[in-house]
Amino acid sequence: MAKRGEQSHACEQMLGFVTEAFKEASNLQKRIEQRRSELDKHKSQLLLRSLKERGIKIEKETSSAIKPSNIVKLNVGGTKIDVKRSTITRFSSKLKWMLSGRWDHIYKLDNEGRIFLDYDAGWFDPIINHLRELTMQDPTIPIRQPKASHGDQFGFRQLQKHLGLEKLFSSEGEVEAGVMKPWMQAVLAGTIVTTLEADGRDCEFRLLHRGSRDGFECSKVQSKSAGVVNSITIVRDTEGNVFGAFVDVGRSFHEQYIESSKAFLFHLSSRGSQDPKLYKVYPVKADQKHTAVRGVRACCAVLGAGPDLSISNACNANNESSCHLGTTYENYGSPHALTNGRVNFQVAELEVWQVKLELVGAEGVKDANRRVPTKSASLLSELTRRVKDIDSCVQELLGEGVRLQQEEENLIEDGRDLDDEMEYMEKMEEKHKAQEIIFFNVGGRKHYTTKQTLSLIKGSKLYMQYASGQVQVPETDLDDDGDIFLDINPYCFGKILSQLRLRRLYEDLPDKEQDEINIGIVVDPQYLESFDRMLNFYQVEQSDLACFRSSILPARERVTRLLQLLRPHMQEIPCRYASLLFRGSRDGFTRGQLQTKWNNTSNKLLLVKDSNNNIFGGFVDSKNNNASSSRAFLFSLELTADIHQDSLTVCRLIGAIPDGCAFNFNVGGCFAFGSRPDLFLSENCNQNQQSSCNLGQTFNAHNNPHLLTSGSLNFTVMEMEAWGLH
């Protein structure tokens, strides 16, 4: 009787739990509805403000239902592009914020009322086309990463970053719509039905999470898999192997093991093959079921105590996931069977699925009913039905709770995204409102840009004529649309605008990211002479088009002026613009680092700033580490408000010199010019005063052997840069 009383009390507790769970689910639903209402109201207010700024009147009774137009009409650098707003706003990004419809009022419009974006269409078009492709995913047809034409690659990559889309474009190779194929569902269903003794007639697979769509962060994966019974985690690694885990119990992520005797690991495919014969199952060892699953907060999934299978956080961006079967799960003599022999792997795609099926426990009860009296059987049948009802209710509540929790988390994330959108776009608002579009018709091709873009070359004739406001364009130079007509090569003019736009994107990056980028000016070889001729005609310096930053000469105009002054001393060697090869503060002040960066570039400039703020350096024109050079020279630069001819002192070679004496890496230091040496940079030259300047042996001293260092023999280096000259 006491035992029966305990059972009755347990049933009452279960019923109480179900009742409370229903209440909690109801309260959660109300919170979600309130949060969604507040978020929708906030978005509507922003949209109404934007419409009002654009002079569009909205009736009060329709204001709550107003939505932005479905199609966004753009003018991208002179090219017309129409795209559905839903295509742009499907993925969280700055592009989504920009064209959400809530900020259309900040943009300048072209003559047709299109939103103007001062980007190259050659960069923007592949991005939009890729977003369009992602709306038509077909599991049987791979989606390949988009590519721009050769000359547009740098801008294409930088625009991805600028628009916050780099993660969407980060994977290399093919991006398939999903891992789980129909034949994989069939073979897995067979194993699951057998393992769980379930009814296989109604086995349904439901996708809960896909990494490429929802993210590879462990928090996002866990939010979809927590509490889900009969779940499958399946991955495809970067080698094309497909494998994963089935777990019959609901997971939690509290650094504890979860017991299961029915969980199993599986291997489906090796290196892209689609052969069901390769399918193999690795069940839990009978004495290790207590360590089947582990809820590790810092991982997407951990199976076994080894762990036998571990899927790391951000598993698509690192090689920290691992496979080592044998501790908790059988390995049949092959601990790395899932990954084709490798311990560590990188994930290309990850999915979480739920398998819904009907257990056959009721059939077992029917068999038991035949062995008891009719009255007892009737009572047992009713009790079984009620237990099943309660169990079904608990399972339904569990699933509904997970769904509601995820819905609330999505709304919270949506709210954060809106806050980020407002912060970013409010910064952009003043910038975009200040833009003034300049409409060019170049040989019949529309090239539109802004005065702000042309202001990057303020010293040029191009800026003075069309962006300074000081010159009135004659009517005879306007086409029928009122655009400025230029009868010049459209490709070369477009390349000038492309480089200016690229430089603008480059300069928007933090200094650290700028230093990691080395972008040249890529011109189609057939147009090289035409491009140079156009630069000369419009008085545009190539160094003003380059994406380049010097920490020694941070003002770009000083870099341009230095190159102009050095050009006559280089004896017909190209010196139009510079690229950064090496920076001591970034790469280290050691010979090995400098030599690695220095190699394989013919024309190089070394620039040094010492602890007394002297700026000096040298030029060499050889790829060899130790070489003679008739063109090598040293120089000193005096920084004044305006760098002019007298600011530069050049120390040329004194007659013929032996091989290896112009410069070398083999004098027990970091670098040396001349045989004395005339200029010596010690190893770790920023930490000692062993570097020296003693001109006169190989390079002209101008009667002052310590000319470069203002009279000092020894000095300490504060910064050192190596530039490639092009």
C-alpha positions in Angstrom: 0.0 0.0 0.0 2.9 2.4 0.8 4.4 1.7 -2.6 1.0 2.4 -4.3 0.8 5.7 -2.3 4.2 6.7 -3.5 3.2 6.0 -7.1 0.0 8.0 -6.7 2.0 10.9 -5.3 4.4 10.7 -8.2 1.5 10.8 -10.7 0.1 13.9 -8.9 3.5 15.5 -9.2 3.7 14.7 -12.9 0.2 16.2 -13.5 1.2 19.3 -11.5 4.4 19.7 -13.6 2.4 19.4 -16.8 -0.1 22.1 -15.5 2.7 24.5 -14.5 4.5 23.8 -17.8 1.4 24.8 -19.7 1.2 28.0 -17.8 4.8 28.8 -18.4 4.4 28.1 -22.1 1.4 30.4 -22.2 3.3 33.2 -20.4 6.2 32.8 -22.8 3.9 33.1 -25.8 2.5 36.3 -24.4 6.0 37.7 -23.9 6.9 36.8 -27.4 3.8 38.5 -28.8 4.5 41.6 -26.8 8.2 41.7 -27.9 7.2 41.2 -31.5 4.6 44.0 -31.3 7.2 46.4 -29.8 9.8 45.5 -32.5 7.3 45.8 -35.3 6.2 49.2 -33.9 9.8 50.4 -33.8 10.5 49.3 -37.4 7.2 51.0 -38.5 8.2 54.3 -36.8 11.6 54.2 -38.6 9.9 53.5 -41.9 7.3 56.2 -41.5 10.0 58.7 -40.7 11.9 57.7 -43.9 8.7 58.1 -46.0 8.0 61.5 -44.4 11.6 62.6 -45.2 11.0 61.6 -48.8 7.7 63.6 -48.9 5.4 60.5 -49.1 2.2 61.0 -47.2 0.7 58.1 -45.3 -2.9 58.1 -43.9 -3.1 57.3 -40.2 -5.4 54.4 -40.6 -2.9 52.6 -43.0 0.3 53.6 -41.2 0.5 50.5 -39.1 0.3 48.3 -42.2 2.8 50.2 -44.4 5.7 48.3 -45.8 8.6 49.3 -48.0 8.4 48.6 -51.7 9.1 45.0 -52.7 11.6 46.0 -55.4 14.7 48.2 -54.8 15.8 50.3 -57.8 19.5 51.1 -57.6 22.0 53.0 -59.7 25.4 51.6 -58.9 28.1 53.8 -60.3 26.0 54.4 -63.4 24.6 50.9 -63.9 20.9 50.2 -63.2 20.2 47.3 -61.0 16.7 46.1 -59.8 16.5 43.6 -57.0 13.9 42.3 -54.6 14.2 43.7 -51.1 13.7 40.2 -49.6 16.7 39.0 -51.5 18.9 41.7 -49.9 17.4 41.5 -46.4 17.5 37.7 -46.1 20.9 37.6 -44.4 22.0 39.9 -41.6 24.5 42.4 -43.0 25.2 46.1 -43.4 23.7 45.8 -46.9 20.5 44.6 -45.2 20.5 47.6 -43.0 21.3 50.0 -45.8 18.4 48.8 -48.0 15.9 47.8 -45.4 13.6 50.6 -46.5 14.0 52.4 -43.2 16.9 54.6 -44.5 16.0 55.3 -48.1 15.7 59.0 -47.3 19.4 59.4 -46.7 20.5 58.5 -50.2 20.9 60.7 -53.2 18.8 59.7 -56.2 19.6 59.8 -59.8 17.4 61.5 -62.4 15.0 58.4 -62.5 14.6 58.4 -58.7 16.9 55.4 -58.2 19.0 55.1 -55.0 22.6 55.9 -56.0 25.5 53.8 -54.6 29.0 54.9 -55.4 30.4 51.4 -56.0 31.6 49.6 -59.1 28.9 47.6 -60.7 31.6 45.0 -61.4 31.9 44.4 -57.7 28.3 44.8 -56.7 26.7 42.7 -59.4 28.3 39.4 -58.4 27.3 40.0 -54.8 23.6 40.5 -55.8 23.6 37.6 -58.1 25.0 35.3 -55.4 22.2 36.4 -53.0 19.7 35.6 -55.8 21.3 32.1 -56.2 20.8 31.5 -52.4 17.1 32.1 -52.8 16.9 29.2 -55.2 18.8 26.5 -53.4 18.6 23.0 -54.9 20.2 20.2 -52.9 21.2 18.4 -56.1 23.0 21.4 -57.7 26.0 23.0 -55.9 26.2 26.8 -55.5 29.7 27.9 -56.3 31.3 31.0 -54.7 31.0 34.0 -57.0 33.9 35.5 -58.7 34.4 38.9 -60.3 36.6 39.6 -63.4 40.3 39.7 -62.8 40.6 43.5 -62.5 37.6 43.6 -60.1 38.7 40.9 -57.6 40.3 43.3 -55.1 37.3 45.6 -55.1 34.9 42.7 -55.0 36.5 41.3 -51.9 36.7 44.7 -50.1 33.1 45.5 -50.9 32.0 42.2 -49.3 33.8 43.2 -46.2 32.4 46.8 -46.3 28.8 45.4 -46.7 29.3 42.9 -43.8 28.9 39.9 -46.1 32.4 38.4 -45.8 31.1 35.4 -43.8 28.6 34.5 -46.5 31.3 34.6 -49.1 34.1 33.1 -47.0 34.0 29.4 -47.9 36.1 28.2 -50.8 34.9 25.7 -53.4 31.3 24.5 -53.6 28.6 25.4 -51.2 25.8 22.8 -51.3 22.3 23.5 -50.1 22.4 20.7 -47.6 24.3 17.6 -46.3 21.4 15.2 -45.8 20.4 13.4 -49.0 17.3 11.3 -49.4 19.3 8.0 -49.5 21.0 9.1 -46.2 17.6 9.6 -44.6 16.5 6.1 -45.7 19.5 4.2 -44.3 19.5 6.2 -41.1 15.8 5.7 -40.6 16.3 1.9 -40.8 19.0 2.0 -38.0 16.9 4.3 -35.8 13.7 2.3 -36.2 15.6 -0.9 -35.3 17.5 0.7 -32.4 14.4 2.3 -30.8 12.0 -0.6 -31.7 9.8 2.0 -33.4 7.1 1.9 -36.0 9.0 2.7 -39.2 5.9 3.4 -41.3 5.8 7.0 -40.2 9.4 8.3 -39.9 9.7 12.0 -40.5 12.9 14.1 -40.7 12.7 17.8 -39.8 15.6 20.2 -40.3 16.3 22.4 -37.2 19.5 24.1 -38.0 21.9 24.5 -40.9 25.3 26.1 -40.3 25.6 28.0 -43.7 22.1 29.5 -43.0 21.9 29.9 -39.3 25.6 30.1 -38.2 28.3 27.8 -36.9 28.6 29.3 -33.4 28.0 26.7 -30.7 25.3 28.9 -29.0 23.2 28.9 -32.1 23.6 25.2 -32.7 22.8 24.4 -29.0 19.7 26.6 -29.0 18.2 24.4 -31.8 19.3 21.1 -30.3 18.7 21.6 -26.6 16.0 19.3 -25.2 15.3 17.7 -28.6 14.8 13.9 -28.5 15.8 11.7 -31.4 18.1 14.3 -33.0 20.8 13.8 -35.7 23.9 16.0 -35.9 25.4 15.5 -39.4 28.5 17.2 -40.9 30.4 17.4 -44.1 34.0 18.2 -43.6 36.3 20.1 -46.0 37.5 16.7 -47.4 34.0 15.7 -48.4 33.5 13.1 -45.6 29.9 12.9 -44.2 29.3 11.6 -40.7 27.6 12.4 -37.5 25.7 11.2 -34.4 22.2 10.1 -33.5 21.0 10.9 -29.9 17.7 9.6 -28.6 17.7 11.7 -25.4 17.2 15.4 -25.0 20.5 17.3 -24.6 21.5 19.9 -22.1 24.7 21.9 -22.0 25.7 22.0 -18.4 29.1 20.3 -18.6 27.6 16.9 -17.6 27.3 13.5 -19.2 24.0 12.3 -20.4 23.3 8.5 -20.4 22.1 6.7 -23.5 22.3 3.1 -24.6 20.8 3.8 -28.0 22.9 6.8 -29.2 25.2 5.9 -32.1 27.8 7.5 -34.4 27.7 6.9 -38.1 29.7 7.4 -41.3 27.9 7.9 -44.6 30.2 9.1 -47.3 34.0 9.4 -48.0 35.4 12.4 -50.0 32.2 13.2 -51.8 31.1 9.7 -52.8 27.4 8.9 -52.8 27.5 5.1 -52.1 25.1 3.7 -49.4 27.4 0.7 -49.1 29.9 2.9 -47.2 27.3 3.5 -44.4 28.6 2.2 -41.1 27.3 2.5 -37.5 29.4 2.8 -34.3 27.2 2.1 -31.3 27.7 2.9 -27.6 29.7 0.3 -25.7 27.5 -1.6 -23.3 29.6 -0.5 -20.2 30.0 3.1 -21.4 26.4 4.3 -21.9 26.7 6.7 -19.0 29.2 8.8 -21.0 27.3 8.7 -24.3 26.7 12.4 -24.6 28.4 15.4 -23.0 26.9 18.8 -22.8 29.9 21.1 -23.3 28.9 24.8 -23.6 32.0 25.7 -25.7 31.3 23.1 -28.4 28.6 22.4 -31.0 28.5 18.8 -30.0 30.5 16.3 -27.9 30.0 12.5 -28.0 31.8 10.1 -25.7 34.4 10.5 -23.0 37.4 10.5 -25.4 35.8 12.6 -26.8 35.0 10.1 -29.5 33.6 12.9 -31.7 33.9 16.6 -30.9 32.6 19.5 -33.1 34.2 22.8 -32.0 32.7 26.3 -31.8 32.9 28.1 -35.2 33.8 24.7 -36.6 33.8 26.0 -40.2 36.7 28.4 -39.4 39.1 26.2 -37.6 40.6 22.7 -37.5 39.8 22.0 -33.8 37.0 19.5 -34.3 38.2 15.9 -33.7 37.4 12.2 -34.2 38.9 9.5 -32.0 36.6 6.5 -31.6 37.0 3.8 -29.0 36.5 5.3 -25.6 32.7 5.3 -25.4 31.8 4.2 -29.0 33.0 1.1 -30.8 35.7 1.8 -33.4 36.3 -1.7 -34.9 40.0 -1.1 -35.1 39.8 2.3 -36.8 39.7 5.3 -34.4 39.5 7.9 -37.1 37.1 6.0 -39.4 34.6 8.9 -39.6 37.2 11.3 -41.0 39.0 8.9 -43.3 42.1 8.6 -41.1 42.5 12.1 -39.7 42.2 13.1 -36.0 41.3 16.8 -36.6 39.0 18.2 -39.3 37.3 21.4 -40.4 33.6 21.5 -41.0 32.2 22.7 -44.4 28.5 22.3 -43.4 26.7 21.2 -40.3 23.0 20.3 -39.8 20.8 19.3 -36.9 17.7 17.2 -37.7 14.9 15.8 -35.5 13.5 12.4 -36.3 9.8 12.0 -35.5 8.5 8.4 -35.2 6.0 6.3 -33.3 7.3 3.9 -30.6 5.8 0.4 -30.5 5.4 0.3 -26.7 1.6 0.0 -27.1 2.0 -3.3 -28.9 4.0 -4.6 -26.0 1.1 -3.6 -23.7 -1.3 -5.5 -25.9 0.7 -8.6 -25.5 0.7 -8.2 -21.7 -3.1 -7.7 -21.8 -3.5 -11.2 -23.1 -1.9 -12.6 -19.9 -4.1 -10.9 -17.3 -7.8 -11.2 -16.5 -10.3 -9.2 -18.6 -11.2 -6.7 -15.8 -7.5 -6.1 -15.0 -6.7 -5.9 -18.7 -9.3 -3.2 -19.1 -7.9 -1.2 -16.2 -4.4 -1.7 -17.4 -5.4 -0.6 -20.9 -7.0 2.6 -19.5 -3.9 3.3 -17.4 -1.6 2.7 -20.3 -3.7 5.1 -22.4 -3.5 7.8 -19.8 0.3 7.3 -19.3 0.7 7.6 -23.0 -1.4 10.8 -23.0 0.7 12.3 -20.3 3.9 11.2 -22.0 2.7 12.6 -25.3 1.7 15.8 -23.5 5.2 16.1 -21.9 6.9 15.5 -25.3 4.6 18.1 -26.9 5.4 20.6 -24.2 9.1 20.0 -24.4 9.0 20.6 -28.2 6.8 23.6 -27.8 9.0 25.0 -25.1 12.1 24.7 -27.2 10.3 26.3 -30.2 9.1 29.2 -28.1 12.5 29.7 -26.5 14.1 29.8 -29.9 11.4 32.2 -31.2 12.1 34.5 -28.3 15.9 34.3 -28.8 15.4 35.1 -32.5 13.3 38.2 -31.5 16.0 39.3 -29.1 18.6 38.9 -31.8 16.4 40.8 -34.2 16.1 43.6 -31.6 19.9 43.7 -31.2 20.3 43.7 -35.0 17.9 46.7 -35.2 19.9 48.5 -32.5 23.2 47.9 -34.5 21.4 49.0 -37.7 20.4 52.3 -36.1 23.9 52.9 -34.7 25.5 52.3 -38.0 23.1 54.0 -40.3 22.9 57.1 -38.1 26.7 57.5 -38.6 26.2 57.0 -42.4 23.2 59.4 -42.6 25.3 62.6 -42.5 27.8 61.2 -44.9 25.3 60.1 -47.5 23.2 63.3 -47.2 26.3 65.3 -48.0 27.1 63.5 -51.2 26.7 65.2 -54.5 26.4 63.0 -57.6 28.5 63.8 -60.7 26.9 62.4 -63.9 29.5 61.4 -66.6 28.7 60.0 -70.0 32.0 58.6 -71.1 32.0 57.6 -74.7 28.3 56.5 -74.4 28.8 54.6 -71.1 27.4 56.1 -67.9 29.9 56.5 -65.1 28.4 58.2 -62.1 30.4 59.1 -59.0 30.4 61.7 -56.2 32.3 64.9 -55.5 33.5 63.2 -52.3 35.1 60.4 -54.3 36.9 62.8 -56.6 38.0 64.9 -53.6 40.6 62.1 -53.0 42.6 63.6 -55.9 42.1 67.3 -55.1 45.4 68.3 -56.8 44.3 66.9 -60.1 42.7 68.5 -63.1 39.9 66.0 -63.0 38.9 67.3 -59.5 39.4 70.9 -60.4 37.2 70.8 -63.5 34.3 68.7 -62.3 34.2 68.6 -58.5 35.8 71.7 -57.1 32.8 74.0 -58.0 35.3 76.5 -59.4 34.7 75.7 -63.1 31.4 75.9 -64.9 30.9 73.0 -67.3 29.8 74.5 -70.7 26.5 73.4 -72.1 28.2 72.1 -75.2 29.9 69.4 -73.0 26.5 68.1 -71.7 24.5 65.3 -73.4 20.7 65.2 -73.8 20.3 63.9 -70.2 22.4 66.7 -68.8 25.3 64.4 -68.1 28.9 65.6 -68.6 30.1 64.1 -71.8 33.7 63.0 -72.0 35.0 61.8 -75.4 37.7 59.6 -73.9 38.4 55.8 -73.3 35.6 54.5 -71.0 37.7 51.7 -69.7 40.5 53.9 -68.5 38.2 56.5 -67.0 36.3 53.8 -65.2 39.6 52.3 -63.9 40.4 55.7 -62.3 37.0 55.8 -60.6 37.4 52.1 -59.5 40.7 52.8 -57.8 39.3 55.9 -56.0 36.4 53.8 -54.7 38.7 51.0 -53.7 40.9 53.5 -51.9 37.8 54.9 -50.1 36.8 51.4 -48.9 40.4 50.7 -47.9 40.6 53.9 -45.8 37.4 53.0 -44.0 39.2 50.0 -42.5 41.0 50.1 -39.2 44.8 50.7 -39.5 45.5 47.1 -38.5 43.3 45.7 -41.4 44.8 48.2 -43.8 48.3 46.8 -43.0 47.2 43.3 -43.9 46.1 44.3 -47.4 48.5 44.7 -50.3 46.5 45.8 -53.3 48.0 46.8 -56.6 46.6 48.7 -59.5 45.5 46.1 -62.0 45.1 47.5 -65.6 44.3 45.4 -68.7 47.7 45.2 -70.5 46.2 46.5 -73.8 45.2 49.7 -72.1 48.3 50.4 -70.1 49.6 53.2 -72.3 46.2 54.7 -72.6 45.7 54.6 -68.9 49.1 56.4 -68.3 48.2 59.0 -70.9 44.9 59.7 -69.2 46.5 60.0 -65.8 49.0 62.5 -67.2 46.2 64.4 -69.0 44.1 64.8 -65.8 47.3 65.2 -63.7 46.4 62.3 -61.5 49.3 60.6 -59.6 49.1 56.8 -59.5 50.2 56.9 -55.8 46.9 58.8 -55.1 45.0 55.8 -56.5 46.9 53.2 -54.6 45.7 51.5 -51.4 48.7 52.2 -49.2 49.4 53.6 -45.8 52.8 54.5 -44.3 53.2 55.0 -40.5 56.4 57.0 -41.1 54.7 59.4 -43.6 51.0 59.1 -42.6 49.9 62.0 -44.8 49.3 60.5 -48.2 50.3 63.6 -50.0 53.8 63.3 -48.5 54.2 59.8 -49.9 53.1 61.1 -53.3 55.6 64.0 -53.1 58.5 61.8 -52.0 57.9 59.4 -54.9 57.8 62.4 -57.3 61.1 63.7 -55.9 62.8 60.3 -56.1 61.6 59.5 -59.6 64.4 61.4 -61.5 67.1 59.5 -59.5 65.8 56.1 -60.5 66.9 56.2 -64.1 63.7 55.2 -65.9 62.6 52.7 -63.3 58.8 52.8 -62.7 57.9 54.7 -59.5 54.3 55.5 -60.0 53.0 54.1 -56.7 54.1 52.1 -53.7 52.9 48.9 -51.9 53.9 48.0 -48.3 56.2 44.9 -48.2 57.4 45.2 -44.6 56.8 47.2 -41.4 59.0 46.7 -38.4 56.3 47.4 -35.8 54.1 44.9 -37.5 56.5 42.2 -38.7 59.4 42.5 -36.3 62.8 44.2 -36.6 64.7 41.1 -37.5 66.8 40.2 -40.6 64.7 37.0 -41.2 61.4 38.9 -41.3 62.8 41.7 -43.5 64.5 39.2 -45.9 61.3 37.1 -46.2 59.2 40.2 -47.2 62.0 41.8 -49.2 62.7 38.9 -51.6 61.2 38.5 -55.1 60.5 42.2 -55.6 62.9 44.1 -57.9 62.5 47.8 -57.1 62.4 48.4 -53.3 62.6 51.4 -51.1 63.7 51.2 -47.4 62.5 54.0 -45.2 63.7 54.5 -41.6 62.7 56.8 -38.8 65.2 57.0 -35.9 64.6 58.0 -32.3 65.6 61.6 -33.2 62.9 61.8 -35.8 65.4 61.7 -38.7 63.9 60.1 -41.8 66.2 58.4 -44.3 66.5 55.3 -46.4 67.7 53.7 -49.6 66.7 52.4 -53.0 67.8 49.1 -54.6 66.7 47.5 -57.9 67.6 43.8 -57.4 65.8 40.7 -56.1 69.1 39.2 -54.9 69.9 39.4 -51.2 73.5 40.5 -51.8 74.0 42.6 -55.0 75.7 45.3 -56.8 73.6 47.9 -58.4 74.4 51.0 -60.5 71.1 52.5 -59.5 71.2 52.1 -55.7 71.3 55.2 -53.6 70.7 56.5 -50.1 68.7 59.6 -49.2 67.7 61.9 -46.3 64.3 63.6 -46.1 63.7 66.7 -44.1 60.1 67.0 -43.0 58.7 70.4 -43.4 55.2 71.7 -43.9 55.5 71.2 -47.6 58.0 68.7 -49.0 60.0 70.3 -51.8 63.2 69.6 -53.8 65.5 71.0 -51.1 63.9 68.6 -48.5 65.6 65.6 -50.2 69.3 64.9 -50.2 70.4 61.9 -52.4 73.7 60.1 -51.7 74.6 58.3 -55.0 77.2 55.5 -55.5 80.9 56.5 -55.8 82.0 54.9 -59.0 82.0 51.2 -59.7 81.6 48.9 -56.7 82.3 45.1 -56.1 79.5 42.6 -56.3 77.4 42.4 -53.1 78.5 45.8 -51.8 75.4 47.9 -52.8 73.3 46.1 -50.1 73.4 42.8 -48.3 71.9 40.7 -45.5 75.2 39.0 -44.5 77.1 41.4 -42.2 75.8 40.1 -38.9 73.0 42.5 -38.7 69.6 43.1 -40.2 70.5 45.0 -43.3 73.4 47.0 -44.8 74.1 49.4 -47.6 77.7 49.8 -48.8 80.9 48.0 -48.1 82.0 49.9 -44.9 78.9 49.6 -44.4 77.7 53.1 -45.1 74.3 52.4 -43.5 74.0 49.5 -41.1 70.8 48.3 -39.4 71.4 45.9 -36.5 69.3 42.9 -35.5 66.4 44.1 -33.3 67.4 47.7 -34.2 64.5 49.1 -32.3 66.0 47.8 -29.0 69.6 48.9 -29.3 71.9 51.7 -30.6 74.1 49.5 -32.7 72.8 50.7 -36.0 75.2 53.2 -37.7 75.6 55.7 -40.5 79.1 56.3 -41.9 78.9 57.4 -45.5 81.8 57.9 -47.9 83.0 54.4 -48.7 80.3 53.3 -51.2 77.9 56.2 -51.2 78.5 60.0 -51.5 78.7 61.6 -48.0 78.5 65.2 -49.2 81.3 66.0 -46.7 79.2 64.7 -43.8 79.6 60.9 -43.1 76.7 61.1 -40.6 74.4 63.1 -42.9 71.4 60.8 -42.6 71.3 60.9 -38.8 72.0 64.6 -38.2 75.6 64.0 -37.2 75.2 60.9 -35.1 77.2 57.8 -35.8 74.9 55.3 -34.0 71.2 55.4 -33.7 68.1 53.5 -32.5 65.3 52.8 -35.0 61.8 53.8 -34.1 60.1 52.5 -37.3 61.3 50.8 -40.5 59.3 50.1 -43.7 60.1 48.4 -47.0 58.1 49.6 -50.0 57.7 47.9 -53.4 57.8 50.4 -56.2 55.6 49.9 -59.3 
